[in-house]
Amino acid sequence: MSEITFPAALFDRLGGRPRLLYLLRHFYADVRQHGEIGPIFAARITDWPAHLEKIADFWSGATGGPARYSGPMSFKHLSLGLEERHFAAWLDLWQRHCRAHLPPDEAQQLIALAELIGVRLRQIVARPTAPGP
């Protein structure tokens, strides 16, 4: 009888929670300094270490690791007044950090996952951007 093997979860291929936290710390350091989305975070996050742990809980479950996050993630974003430009800025930074800190295959998979989550989140919380002059 042949042995059946399954591919490792993205979480494991990323290096588990320690590497996920490493990525998140670097990513959110840039988010906090970003002119477009930094102020949104600065107005709401006062305990960054606790927030990063919560975000790591979310990404852990999303990537096939331990499911430690509970709650309606999308509804926590409803009152933020997010527009397409905010999503674009977040995803641009996410792509850059994934590509800088992860092997190519894992980076691409994590980017694709974030884009999928972004599509669903936009449907729930995004406000249309006002037309230009």
Buried (B, 14 or more C-beta within 10 A) or exposed (E): EEEEEEEEEBBEBBBBBEBBBBBBBBBBEBBBEBEBBBEBBEEEBEEEEEBBBBBBBBBBBBBBBEEEBEEEBBEEBEEBEBBEEBBEBBBEBBBBBBBEBBEEEBBBBBBEBBEEBBEEBBEEBBEEEEEEE
